[in-house]
Amino acid sequence: MPHTLREKEWVESAPPSWRVRGVFCFLELTKVGLEMRRCLQKRPARYLAGPEQRRRWPIFCVPLLLVLILLTLAGVSFSARDVTDQTGRHVSIPEHPERLISLAPSITETLYALGLADRVVGDTDYCEYPPEAKKKPHVGPILNPSLEKIVTLKPDLVLGSPEANRIETADRLARLGIPLYGVTAHTVDETLHSIEDLGQVLGRGVEARALVQSLRQRIEGVERRVAGRGRPKVLFVVWYRPLTTVGARTFIGDVIRRAGGASISEDLGGEWPRLSLEEALHRDPDVILFPRSESFAPQLEEFQRLPGWRDLRAVRNRRMYFVSDAIIRASPRLVDALEEVARALHPPEGAPQEAER
């Protein structure tokens, strides 16, 4: 059965990035050789004195092609560098990656925030932010991208996430000689580190540090505003049938803590634990948060009529809020979600505390 890629499974060194480039170069040079042959065959007879001379030109062209191929491969291999990605894998990547494919929406958002839109040659069907990302060639869904489409786009580096992509995808890319750099984060601080690391790897170190600095200032602003205030109990609903919430080791849980709240599922094991309605009633949250997404169909008013849900304090007091789906993505917009959650948990004085429709 396919399973989600995790850091402990990213243990083998990735293949050198020049291998896939070398294949592309070899194919291109082969085309050049065939074109040379066709051109020579079309030359007038006076340029080829006789059969002996006509047989000699391949002897000259073959070594030339071999030399060109070797020089090309040598040039690319010398420009590669060995690095450790964010999951702990050792991977050989180009010195200056120019053709990038993103296999996760959070990575796509980060690439655009770092000013790398022109280098992105492909992303997934679910990469919809910023809107310009929708115009890029898509390589398919996150869990099962098309390897054929990836190869066709001739990337020199693919960026994936153990939280989104399968181990099978990484294995198949490795067999094709395409390097995959792993990107991962479980907290707000780790997200900032991930952004800075990615910028460094892709030659945008200065831009990444400036971006992270501005994000840190906004985070500190939120923390100052909620400091000293009471911490309302919060239930974050990933899905409601069955009730699925967030564990402690997630950036969603970290956002709730930094926004001045206390997640009622903080003590549950796993990243996405299930919670019975009976247990939710026992823990009785003050605020309920839902991700704002097309897949979440019910209106908030419907929970006031649902058995079990209508008895929750947050539902009775109409303290239910949709928050940006940025809260489920480890990207720069995670700080937007932090600010939004802080406003929901600690509304400015005079602001109404009622459910967002």
Summary of the structure (lengths in Angstrom):
residues: 357
radius of gyration: 26.8
end to end distance: 39.6
largest distance: 98.1
contacts: 1128
relative contact order: 0.10
helix: 48%
strand: 14%
